[in-house]
Amino acid sequence: RSVNLFASAGVPASHLHFIAVIHGPATPAVLDDSHYREKFSVDNPNVKLIAALKNAGVQVVVCAQALATFKFPAGWVDPDVEVTLAALTDLVILQPQGYILVPL
């Protein structure tokens, strides 16, 4: 929604720098279709959204600690999602760089 709001206000995509940090209960949302289907008996409904976010210039990352908690190997993650060491460290590092935390 934020990407769309800025775009509709005329902010150039080159001025937008979003990173979606996925962790906790949201972690299964980033599984590739085959592994999501294995766990939930349906294709991952989030794959199209992840691709659309990537196409809009949003970097989507998932916490490796959350993957480990759920026992999801990194190889199960959708190829449009980057595995990062930990959401906690990302948030601590990104905020002083000017990123704003918007919890959803």
Short mmCIF file of the C-alpha atoms (twelve columns), coordinates in Angstrom:
data_MODEL
# 
_entry.id   MODEL 
# 
loop_
_atom_site.group_PDB 
_atom_site.id 
_atom_site.type_symbol 
_atom_site.label_atom_id 
_atom_site.label_alt_id 
_atom_site.label_comp_id 
_atom_site.label_asym_id 
_atom_site.label_seq_id 
_atom_site.Cartn_x 
_atom_site.Cartn_y 
_atom_site.Cartn_z 
_atom_site.pdbx_PDB_model_num 
ATOM 1   C CA . ARG A 1   0.000  0.000   0.000  1 
ATOM 2   C CA . SER A 2   2.829  2.419   0.841  1 
ATOM 3   C CA . VAL A 3   4.494  1.896   -2.536 1 
ATOM 4   C CA . ASN A 4   1.197  2.615   -4.295 1 
ATOM 5   C CA . LEU A 5   0.543  5.741   -2.204 1 
ATOM 6   C CA . PHE A 6   3.931  7.246   -2.994 1 
ATOM 7   C CA . ALA A 7   3.633  6.324   -6.678 1 
ATOM 8   C CA . SER A 8   0.147  7.857   -6.928 1 
ATOM 9   C CA . ALA A 9   1.548  11.030  -5.340 1 
ATOM 10  C CA . GLY A 10  4.116  11.231  -8.142 1 
ATOM 11  C CA . VAL A 11  7.204  10.167  -6.190 1 
ATOM 12  C CA . PRO A 12  9.591  8.537   -8.695 1 
ATOM 13  C CA . ALA A 13  10.336 4.866   -8.083 1 
ATOM 14  C CA . SER A 14  14.033 5.746   -7.988 1 
ATOM 15  C CA . HIS A 15  13.364 7.737   -4.785 1 
ATOM 16  C CA . LEU A 16  11.613 4.875   -3.011 1 
ATOM 17  C CA . HIS A 17  13.659 2.377   -1.040 1 
ATOM 18  C CA . PHE A 18  11.513 -0.211  0.705  1 
ATOM 19  C CA . ILE A 19  12.660 -3.368  2.443  1 
ATOM 20  C CA . ALA A 20  10.025 -5.812  3.689  1 
ATOM 21  C CA . VAL A 21  11.524 -7.825  6.549  1 
ATOM 22  C CA . ILE A 22  9.527  -11.020 7.053  1 
ATOM 23  C CA . HIS A 23  9.792  -12.859 10.370 1 
ATOM 24  C CA . GLY A 24  7.785  -14.549 13.114 1 
ATOM 25  C CA . PRO A 25  4.365  -15.940 12.217 1 
ATOM 26  C CA . ALA A 26  4.595  -14.421 8.700  1 
ATOM 27  C CA . THR A 27  7.585  -16.619 7.804  1 
ATOM 28  C CA . PRO A 28  5.645  -19.334 5.909  1 
ATOM 29  C CA . ALA A 29  4.407  -16.620 3.508  1 
ATOM 30  C CA . VAL A 30  7.767  -16.625 1.703  1 
ATOM 31  C CA . LEU A 31  8.003  -20.342 0.930  1 
ATOM 32  C CA . ASP A 32  8.177  -21.341 -2.725 1 
ATOM 33  C CA . ASP A 33  5.050  -22.969 -4.181 1 
ATOM 34  C CA . SER A 34  6.197  -26.567 -3.903 1 
ATOM 35  C CA . HIS A 35  7.162  -26.366 -0.232 1 
ATOM 36  C CA . TYR A 36  4.158  -24.234 0.691  1 
ATOM 37  C CA . ARG A 37  1.937  -26.815 -1.021 1 
ATOM 38  C CA . GLU A 38  3.716  -29.588 0.889  1 
ATOM 39  C CA . LYS A 39  2.918  -27.853 4.198  1 
ATOM 40  C CA . PHE A 40  -0.507 -26.348 3.467  1 
ATOM 41  C CA . SER A 41  -1.907 -28.384 0.529  1 
ATOM 42  C CA . VAL A 42  -2.303 -25.284 -1.686 1 
ATOM 43  C CA . ASP A 43  0.016  -23.112 -3.788 1 
ATOM 44  C CA . ASN A 44  1.475  -20.139 -1.955 1 
ATOM 45  C CA . PRO A 45  -0.971 -17.259 -2.494 1 
ATOM 46  C CA . ASN A 46  1.823  -14.787 -1.699 1 
ATOM 47  C CA . VAL A 47  4.157  -15.652 -4.594 1 
ATOM 48  C CA . LYS A 48  2.475  -13.182 -6.979 1 
ATOM 49  C CA . LEU A 49  2.597  -10.425 -4.356 1 
ATOM 50  C CA . ILE A 50  6.283  -11.090 -3.679 1 
ATOM 51  C CA . ALA A 51  7.009  -10.883 -7.429 1 
ATOM 52  C CA . ALA A 52  4.980  -7.671  -7.731 1 
ATOM 53  C CA . LEU A 53  6.853  -6.135  -4.805 1 
ATOM 54  C CA . LYS A 54  10.187 -7.076  -6.369 1 
ATOM 55  C CA . ASN A 55  9.072  -5.583  -9.709 1 
ATOM 56  C CA . ALA A 56  8.158  -2.384  -7.854 1 
ATOM 57  C CA . GLY A 57  11.672 -2.216  -6.416 1 
ATOM 58  C CA . VAL A 58  10.869 -3.531  -2.940 1 
ATOM 59  C CA . GLN A 59  13.500 -5.801  -1.450 1 
ATOM 60  C CA . VAL A 60  11.840 -8.706  0.387  1 
ATOM 61  C CA . VAL A 61  13.951 -10.473 3.013  1 
ATOM 62  C CA . VAL A 62  13.201 -13.245 5.486  1 
ATOM 63  C CA . CYS A 63  14.838 -13.854 8.839  1 
ATOM 64  C CA . ALA A 64  17.042 -16.970 8.912  1 
ATOM 65  C CA . GLN A 65  16.301 -17.315 12.624 1 
ATOM 66  C CA . ALA A 66  12.578 -17.527 11.876 1 
ATOM 67  C CA . LEU A 67  13.234 -20.069 9.128  1 
ATOM 68  C CA . ALA A 68  15.170 -22.173 11.649 1 
ATOM 69  C CA . THR A 69  12.375 -21.873 14.208 1 
ATOM 70  C CA . PHE A 70  9.892  -23.213 11.661 1 
ATOM 71  C CA . LYS A 71  12.443 -25.793 10.460 1 
ATOM 72  C CA . PHE A 72  12.272 -24.401 6.910  1 
ATOM 73  C CA . PRO A 73  15.575 -24.782 5.021  1 
ATOM 74  C CA . ALA A 74  16.722 -21.655 3.170  1 
ATOM 75  C CA . GLY A 75  16.308 -23.601 -0.088 1 
ATOM 76  C CA . TRP A 76  12.553 -23.623 0.475  1 
ATOM 77  C CA . VAL A 77  12.304 -19.836 0.183  1 
ATOM 78  C CA . ASP A 78  10.842 -18.231 -2.952 1 
ATOM 79  C CA . PRO A 79  13.702 -17.128 -5.240 1 
ATOM 80  C CA . ASP A 80  12.494 -13.494 -5.121 1 
ATOM 81  C CA . VAL A 81  13.146 -13.412 -1.342 1 
ATOM 82  C CA . GLU A 82  16.584 -12.925 0.195  1 
ATOM 83  C CA . VAL A 83  17.464 -14.826 3.369  1 
ATOM 84  C CA . THR A 84  19.034 -12.520 5.953  1 
ATOM 85  C CA . LEU A 85  20.751 -13.387 9.220  1 
ATOM 86  C CA . ALA A 86  18.090 -12.015 11.571 1 
ATOM 87  C CA . ALA A 87  15.177 -9.600  11.459 1 
ATOM 88  C CA . LEU A 88  16.329 -8.101  14.734 1 
ATOM 89  C CA . THR A 89  19.752 -7.165  13.389 1 
ATOM 90  C CA . ASP A 90  18.283 -5.900  10.111 1 
ATOM 91  C CA . LEU A 91  15.923 -3.572  11.945 1 
ATOM 92  C CA . VAL A 92  18.712 -2.258  14.180 1 
ATOM 93  C CA . ILE A 93  21.011 -1.682  11.186 1 
ATOM 94  C CA . LEU A 94  18.428 -0.216  8.797  1 
ATOM 95  C CA . GLN A 95  16.841 2.369   11.083 1 
ATOM 96  C CA . PRO A 96  20.003 4.494   11.555 1 
ATOM 97  C CA . GLN A 97  20.387 4.378   7.754  1 
ATOM 98  C CA . GLY A 98  17.122 6.300   7.471  1 
ATOM 99  C CA . TYR A 99  14.636 3.477   7.075  1 
ATOM 100 C CA . ILE A 100 11.470 3.803   9.136  1 
ATOM 101 C CA . LEU A 101 9.919  0.796   10.860 1 
ATOM 102 C CA . VAL A 102 6.294  0.333   9.871  1 
ATOM 103 C CA . PRO A 103 5.082  -2.790  11.695 1 
ATOM 104 C CA . LEU A 104 2.259  -4.592  9.937  1 
# 
